[in-house]
Amino acid sequence: MKFRAEIDIMPLKALLDPQGKAVTQSMKNIHLSEITNVRVGKHISLEIEAPDKKTAESKVDEACKKLLANQIMESYVFELSEL
């Protein structure tokens, strides 16, 4: 079976997000000061071949832990759908 994973990786809330802070400050410059506390992360989309959904979830979780997310500084969530 083939699955698609949509993964969102964000900086941990307890950590400073310099990119998010810069974007928040820039909102004032373009007259959007009502937008605050911007956090910038990344979105990853991938396809995986697996015998079942549980195995696919396990493999995506492993990929996030070992390569895609730095767990010291980032958290991740993902959704898996069958293709």
Buried (B, 14 or more C-beta within 10 A) or exposed (E): EEBBBBBBBBBBEEEEBEEBBEBBEEBEEEEEEEEEEBBBBEEBEBEBEBEEEEBBBEBBBEBBEEEBBEEEEBBBEBEBEEE
